[in-house]
Amino acid sequence: MKMRLSRSIVGQAEAKAVSRVLLEDGYLGMGNETRMFEEELAQFLEVEPWQVVSVNSGTAALHLACQAARTLQAPTKGQPEILVPALTFVASFQAITAAGCKPIACDVLLETGTLDLEDAAKKLTPNTIALMYVDYASNPWNLDGVIDFAKAHGLRLIEDAAHAFGCRHHGRRIGSFGDLVCFSFDGIKNITCGEGGCLVCFDHASADLVGDARLLGVVGDTQKRFAGARSWDADVKGQGYRYHLSNIMAAIGREQLKRLPSEFIPKRTLRAQVYGQRLCKQEHVALFTTDPKDFIVPHIQVIRVLNGKKEAVRQGLEAQGIPTGLHYKPNHLHSFFGGGQEHLPHVEQLFQEIVTLPLHPALSCQDVEEICAAVSKILATA
Ligand SMILES: *Cc1c(COP(=O)(O)O)cnc(C)c1O
């Protein structure tokens, strides 16, 4: 079989859960399965059930988080601005513009690929309402420092934790602390619903706002649906969307959550360890730094290939049937987000260096060894 860069790991358990919803329950919308998935997520994340709001994608979670920040922060004279590292999935930027805010692209640290707070500090204006932090490659680097920074400047903190489900920062589970934490359960994330996501809120105003906004803004519709009823005459107080998670997707997510601790976490961490051991001394390769006090459940395996040798490595691997990825094209280079008017030296340097290697639980450790051997061989002659 052809080697894959990433993939969903689903099987009989998920198939049975979906057929239970289809054949026994017959209610495919947002109902009991969704409620139980939220409760189980809350338990896993070590928070209260009211704090977890499931949605149908990670992008929807980010969009609602940006809308909550915009609605609950004091109004600004100019267009509200949200600071965000340029090295992220385009979903982070699109969520900001979807909420009517302006993404302010920030540089990242070369050693980690995560937000450079010093650069963010330089870009604060009276219109800044929030900071979006991205746990790039599952790395919650300096998250405590980022939380302090947001507090000190009166900003809402939106965490794009799409890569970081299952991780811990200094002992605490990602999603168990912070402000507005967003997860994705799309097909290739640490757990999947097919498509899905959730927000974790730490104040009732935000939880109520996003809970209603995911159901077209109909006030209190979540509680109605979880009780098997509908809201026929409830008020609508703000802009809402059809962002709720269906019973079908929630049923898949519930099975995935069961498999995460015993299966996905050990498999992902072991494969990343093999990459680390094989590549840490490799000439022309640099690996991102992580904090030994953090526990990382790796979603993607990104390496830096130095000295202008990235293209040789990428093409050499592809020629041998080893797929590679790019996480990510820096967002400030997209025409919609300024087309590179801004200069972000570290992000632009990393763009020339980063290559994503295959990583998922179905990849064998032998595969990882072979990929590393292929990288070494290419670099010996490149
Ligand atoms: C996957 C991802 C998202 C978006 O999640 P979807 O569920 O695909 O909408 C956002 N940000 C990052 C960094 C991601 O990797």
The ligand as an SDF file (V2000), in Angstrom:
LIG
                    3D

 15 15  0  0  0  0  0  0  0  0999 V2000
   -7.1160   21.4810   11.3410 C   0  0  0  0  0  0  0  0  0  0  0  0
   -6.7930   22.8560   11.7470 C   0  0  0  0  0  0  0  0  0  0  0  0
   -7.7710   23.8620   11.8550 C   0  0  0  0  0  0  0  0  0  0  0  0
   -9.1790   23.7340   11.3490 C   0  0  0  0  0  0  0  0  0  0  0  0
   -9.8710   22.6420   11.7220 O   0  0  0  0  0  0  0  0  0  0  0  0
  -10.9920   22.0250   10.7380 P   0  0  0  0  0  0  0  0  0  0  0  0
  -11.6760   21.0530   11.6660 O   0  0  0  0  0  0  0  0  0  0  0  0
  -10.2690   21.3640    9.6250 O   0  0  0  0  0  0  0  0  0  0  0  0
  -11.8850   23.1150   10.3210 O   0  0  0  0  0  0  0  0  0  0  0  0
   -7.3920   25.0860   12.3440 C   0  0  0  0  0  0  0  0  0  0  0  0
   -6.1270   25.3460   12.6970 N   0  0  0  0  0  0  0  0  0  0  0  0
   -5.1540   24.4250   12.5930 C   0  0  0  0  0  0  0  0  0  0  0  0
   -3.7770   24.7880   13.0190 C   0  0  0  0  0  0  0  0  0  0  0  0
   -5.4480   23.1560   12.0980 C   0  0  0  0  0  0  0  0  0  0  0  0
   -4.4750   22.2640   11.9640 O   0  0  0  0  0  0  0  0  0  0  0  0
  1  2  1  0
  2  3  1  0
  2 14  2  0
  3  4  1  0
  3 10  2  0
  4  5  1  0
  5  6  1  0
  6  7  2  0
  6  8  1  0
  6  9  1  0
 10 11  1  0
 11 12  2  0
 12 13  1  0
 12 14  1  0
 14 15  1  0
M  END
$$$$
